[in-house]
């Protein structure tokens, strides 16, 4: 689905950003690089909190940064963790709001791609704006 040349800069950014994660509780760093349709890339890392529900994931950090800068359409997100883990359900739902067909690349911190899928395959029967009455 993706070429090495296309993914390399996003992998680098996601790995770099994972290094800035604030993870005193889980010790599980996550970095994300979200690409808007215009090519702009927004990064995010996970930021934990002693009140665990207040924690924010890397994917949502990148998405909120992008939306706050006026972006609403995305085509690719690269997520890196120590073991190539996938985005959590909350992140999947947040991303689905803007990009149900988003390509999701999951890699480890060494840049090895472990999996790649479209978001609508990761979040089957996702709930989007079209499900709300107008």
C-alpha positions as CSV (number, residue, x, y, z in Angstrom):
1,X,0.0,0.0,0.0
2,X,2.8,2.5,0.9
3,X,6.2,3.0,-0.5
4,X,9.3,3.1,1.7
5,X,10.1,6.6,0.3
6,X,6.6,7.8,1.3
7,X,6.7,6.4,4.8
8,X,10.3,7.1,5.8
9,X,9.9,10.8,6.8
10,X,6.7,10.0,8.7
11,X,8.3,7.1,10.5
12,X,11.2,9.3,11.4
13,X,8.9,12.0,12.8
14,X,6.8,9.5,14.7
15,X,9.9,7.9,16.3
16,X,11.3,11.3,17.2
17,X,8.1,12.4,18.7
18,X,7.7,9.1,20.7
19,X,10.9,10.2,22.4
20,X,9.1,13.2,23.9
21,X,6.3,11.1,25.4
22,X,5.4,11.7,29.1
23,X,5.0,8.2,30.3
24,X,5.8,7.9,34.0
25,X,3.1,5.3,34.6
26,X,2.9,2.9,31.7
27,X,6.5,3.4,30.3
28,X,4.9,2.8,26.9
29,X,6.0,5.5,24.5
30,X,3.8,6.2,21.5
31,X,4.5,8.6,18.6
32,X,2.2,9.5,15.8
33,X,2.6,11.4,12.5
34,X,-0.7,12.4,10.8
35,X,-0.7,13.6,7.3
36,X,-3.3,16.1,6.0
37,X,-4.4,16.0,2.4
38,X,-2.3,19.1,1.7
39,X,0.8,17.2,2.8
40,X,1.2,18.9,6.2
41,X,2.2,16.5,8.9
42,X,1.2,16.8,12.5
43,X,2.9,14.9,15.2
44,X,1.8,13.8,18.7
45,X,3.0,11.7,21.6
46,X,1.2,10.2,24.5
47,X,1.0,12.4,27.7
48,X,0.0,10.5,30.8
49,X,-1.6,11.9,34.0
50,X,-1.8,10.6,37.5
51,X,-5.6,10.7,37.0
52,X,-5.5,8.0,34.3
53,X,-8.6,9.1,32.3
54,X,-7.0,12.5,31.7
55,X,-4.2,10.8,29.7
56,X,-4.2,11.6,26.0
57,X,-2.8,9.3,23.3
58,X,-0.3,10.2,20.6
59,X,-2.9,9.8,17.8
60,X,-5.4,12.1,19.4
61,X,-2.7,14.6,20.2
62,X,-1.7,14.8,16.5
63,X,-5.4,15.0,15.5
64,X,-6.2,17.8,17.9
65,X,-3.2,19.8,16.8
66,X,-4.2,19.4,13.1
67,X,-7.9,20.3,13.7
68,X,-6.8,23.3,15.8
69,X,-4.8,24.5,12.8
70,X,-7.8,24.1,10.5
71,X,-7.2,20.7,8.9
72,X,-10.1,18.4,8.6
73,X,-9.0,15.8,5.9
74,X,-6.3,13.2,6.3
75,X,-4.9,10.3,4.3
76,X,-2.2,8.6,6.4
77,X,-1.2,8.2,10.0
78,X,2.0,6.4,11.2
79,X,1.9,5.2,14.8
80,X,5.0,3.8,16.5
81,X,5.4,1.9,19.7
82,X,7.9,-0.5,21.2
83,X,6.0,-3.4,19.7
84,X,4.1,-2.0,16.8
85,X,0.8,-1.7,18.7
86,X,-2.4,-0.4,17.1
87,X,-4.4,2.7,18.0
88,X,-6.8,2.2,20.9
89,X,-10.6,2.3,20.3
90,X,-10.9,5.9,21.4
91,X,-8.3,7.0,18.9
92,X,-9.9,5.0,16.2
93,X,-13.2,6.7,16.8
94,X,-11.7,10.2,16.9
95,X,-9.9,9.6,13.7
96,X,-13.0,8.0,12.1
97,X,-14.8,11.4,12.5
98,X,-12.5,12.9,9.9
99,X,-11.1,10.1,7.8
100,X,-12.9,6.8,7.8
101,X,-10.6,5.6,5.0
102,X,-7.4,6.7,6.7
103,X,-4.4,4.5,6.1
104,X,-3.0,3.4,9.4
105,X,0.6,2.2,9.5
106,X,1.8,0.6,12.7
107,X,5.5,0.3,13.3
108,X,8.0,-0.3,16.1
109,X,10.5,2.2,17.4
110,X,13.1,0.9,15.0
111,X,10.9,1.8,12.0
112,X,9.9,-1.7,11.1
113,X,6.4,-1.6,9.8
114,X,4.4,-4.3,11.6
115,X,1.0,-3.8,10.0
116,X,-0.9,-1.4,7.7
117,X,-4.7,-1.2,7.3
118,X,-7.4,1.3,6.6
119,X,-9.2,2.7,9.6
120,X,-12.6,1.5,8.5
121,X,-11.1,-2.0,8.7
122,X,-9.8,-1.4,12.2
123,X,-13.1,0.1,13.4
124,X,-15.8,-2.0,11.8
125,X,-19.2,-0.3,11.5
126,X,-17.7,2.9,12.9
127,X,-20.1,5.6,14.1
128,X,-19.7,8.8,12.1
129,X,-21.5,12.1,11.6
130,X,-23.8,10.6,9.0
131,X,-25.4,8.5,11.7
132,X,-26.8,11.6,13.6
133,X,-30.1,13.1,12.6
134,X,-29.9,16.4,10.8
